[in-house]
Amino acid sequence: MTGKEHSMQSINTVSNGKLYHQFAIYFTYGLDRLVRISKPSNQILKQDPQGTYSRMDLESRSYYRHKVEQLAKEYDVSEVYIAKEAVNLAKKRMMRVLKEK
């Protein structure tokens, strides 16, 4: 391989790596958007009284969604049930805090 061919191969390798990285980012965010739109539990979590879930970053929302999934499986109930219970508990806590003031 000549020096020029080696340089071109190096450029192509770097370009392909950058392209793969960009695709991975796009895929991750696109997949997150699909999950956010399609999961009913996600819409319920957005109803938390302080709007915290809606302001979370991608990683934090994903963590919460996975915890909802795990709890639903562990207790053999629906994800919707777990999400509703979480929001209801947050609302009750908020009411208690407001009453204490």
VENZI-V894950 format. One record per residue. N is the residue number from 1. RES is the residue in one letter. PHI is phi in whole degrees, 0 to 359 (none if undefined). Layout:
n = {N | N}
res = {RES | RES}
phi = {PHI | PHI}
//
This chain:
n = {1 | 2 | 3 | 4 | 5 | 6 | 7 | 8 | 9 | 10 | 11 | 12 | 13 | 14 | 15 | 16 | 17 | 18 | 19 | 20 | 21 | 22 | 23 | 24 | 25 | 26 | 27 | 28 | 29 | 30 | 31 | 32 | 33 | 34 | 35 | 36 | 37 | 38 | 39 | 40 | 41 | 42 | 43 | 44 | 45 | 46 | 47 | 48 | 49 | 50 | 51 | 52 | 53 | 54 | 55 | 56 | 57 | 58 | 59 | 60 | 61 | 62 | 63 | 64 | 65 | 66 | 67 | 68 | 69 | 70 | 71 | 72 | 73 | 74 | 75 | 76 | 77 | 78 | 79 | 80 | 81 | 82 | 83 | 84 | 85 | 86 | 87 | 88 | 89 | 90 | 91 | 92 | 93 | 94 | 95 | 96 | 97 | 98 | 99 | 100 | 101}
res = {M | T | G | K | E | H | S | M | Q | S | I | N | T | V | S | N | G | K | L | Y | H | Q | F | A | I | Y | F | T | Y | G | L | D | R | L | V | R | I | S | K | P | S | N | Q | I | L | K | Q | D | P | Q | G | T | Y | S | R | M | D | L | E | S | R | S | Y | Y | R | H | K | V | E | Q | L | A | K | E | Y | D | V | S | E | V | Y | I | A | K | E | A | V | N | L | A | K | K | R | M | M | R | V | L | K | E | K}
phi = {none | 282 | 300 | 294 | 297 | 297 | 297 | 296 | 296 | 297 | 298 | 297 | 296 | 296 | 299 | 296 | 296 | 295 | 297 | 299 | 299 | 296 | 296 | 298 | 296 | 299 | 298 | 298 | 290 | 294 | 294 | 299 | 297 | 299 | 296 | 299 | 286 | 270 | 272 | 300 | 298 | 296 | 295 | 291 | 299 | 293 | 271 | 299 | 298 | 257 | 70 | 295 | 300 | 295 | 269 | 291 | 283 | 305 | 295 | 293 | 298 | 298 | 301 | 297 | 299 | 293 | 295 | 300 | 300 | 297 | 296 | 299 | 293 | 298 | 258 | 54 | 229 | 280 | 298 | 299 | 300 | 298 | 297 | 297 | 297 | 298 | 294 | 298 | 296 | 296 | 294 | 297 | 297 | 297 | 296 | 298 | 296 | 295 | 293 | 289 | 285}
//
